[in-house]
Amino acid sequence: MVPHIRPAQLADWLRQCRAQTPDAEPIVLDVREPWEVQTASVRPDGFELRHMPMASIPMRLSELPRERPIACLCHHGGRSAQVAFFLHRQGYEHVVNIAGGIHAWAAEIDPSIPQY
């Protein structure tokens, strides 16, 4: 089972990641399409932000380090949940889904992010 966190819980998750694996910077993996990222995007703060559209993940799996924690993000949390589950099945142990996606991120963390 892949854990789900709300955007408001991300800071706590990042702290836990740093405590457990201090040498592995967490990744927020944005799996939305390029036009969505151009419309609304998060600012990295305590994590590396990577953009890989959902359909490209299987081909680009080698670009995601297995030793780093990964939090998957999409528009509302559906696609990112699928990607998180896929990564977990591929042997990635430190994966979570950001439930509610960027829509919830705008509501819970940064209201300056446009909603679409």
N, C-alpha and C positions, 0 to 999 in steps of 0.2 A: 504494500500500500504506500502510495506517495502522499506525504503530508501536504496540507494546504495551509497557507498563511494569508492573512489579510495584509494589504499594504501598510496599515498602521502597526503591524507586528514585525515589519521588515527590520527595523532598527534592532529589536531584540534578537532576531534571527542572525543578523550580522555580528552582533556581540558574541553570540554562542559560537558562531563559525570561527571567529578570531580566537576564542578561548580554546576550542578543540583543535584547530589547525592554524596556528599563528602565521605560518609561512605560506599559506594558500589564500590569496585574495579571492573573495566570493565574486561570482559572476551573476549578473542579471541578464538572462538570455531573452531578448525581445524577439518573438517568433512571428510578429505581424508582417504584413506586406510593406514594401518600401513606401507606398503612398500613405499608409497609415502612420508610419514613423515620421514622415514629413509633416503630417497633420498634427500629431501630438506625440511628444516624446518626454521621457524622464531625463533628469540630470544625474549623472553618476555622483554618488556621495557615499564613500566607504565601500564601493564595489566597482568592478569593471562592468561596463555596459557593452554587450555584444548584440548585434542584429543578425539574425539568420531566419529568413522566412521558413515557416513550418515545412513546406515541401522540400526545402534544401537540406534539412537536418540529416537524413540518412546518408547523403553524399558527402556531407561536411563533418561527419561525426569525429573524424580524426583531429579536427580543429578544437574540440572541446576536451580540455584536460580532465581526466578521471579523478585526480586528486583534489580538485577545487570544488567547493560547494557551488551549486547552480540553482538559482531561483528563476523559473520560467514565467514569462509575462506575455499576455496578448491583450485583446480589447476587453473582453469580459471574463476570461478565465477558462473557456472551453478548449481552445486550441492549445494553450499552454499546459493544460492538464493532460492532454493527449501526448504532447512532447515530453513532459515530465515522466509519464508512465513509460513511454518508449525508451527514454534514457535509463530509467530504472531497470527495465528489461535487458538493456545492453550492458548492465554491470555498473552503472554510475550509482554510487551509494549515497551521496550527499545531494539529493535533488528535492526541491519543493516546488509547488505550484503557487503562484500569487493569485489567490481567488479574487474575483471581481475585476482583475486586469487593470489596464490604465484608466478605465472609467472609475473604478473605486479609488485608484491612486489619486486622481484629480479631486475626488470628494474627501479623502482621508488625509492626504499629505500635502498636495500642491494644487490649490484651486486655480493657479494660473495656467494649468495644462488645459488646452481646449478639449471639450467633449464632442464626440462625433457619433 
